[in-house]
Amino acid sequence: FRDDKRIRLGVLSSETAVSFFALKDIAPWAPDSLPALLATDQPLKKIAAALATAPDALRRDCTGLRYAPLIPDAGKVICMGLNYADHAAEGGHAKPDFPSFFLRANTSLLGHGEAIVRPRQSEQLDYEAELAVIIGQKARHLTSENALDCIAGYSIFNDASIRDYQRKTSQWTIGKNFDASGPFGPWLVSGDE
């Protein structure tokens, strides 16, 4: 979330998402970014313990909260296109033999509730609701048996696209990376949840 000019991590403190704690307030050891937090030993277990003993006086109301992108400084945002047949057909594409991948730049990311900016160069702003999978550790050469072990959790992503620019080349990068075109979050939900 945005706290003045800083971006901080928060932890929901109720099932109804009406209140939260600033993570640093209840867990001073915690880093300020989600990738750094996920790199610590058993972060979700430690956060759950901190949350269980958090003083109620530190609880904050979610009303008026200004969200930042879930991971504003992501190392990579890898997206998979044409990943279901109906959507591929809608865009005039056959079902691919191999998925189409593209990257998103950090400057395209927005926080939940922030306005998507349609560039003046185009009237063809489109959007798609997507499931975001957050990888919580470095991984290579995974198998179907251990692939889920590297997933820290899930979130939602609004893949806004500038369709005419997306179709100008065989690579979708330009149409998927206009600044402020990809709301990401607001929450990471762990796999066990």
Summary of the structure (lengths in Angstrom):
residues: 193
radius of gyration: 18.4
end to end distance: 21.3
largest distance: 56.3
contacts: 493
relative contact order: 0.16
helix: 22%
strand: 25%
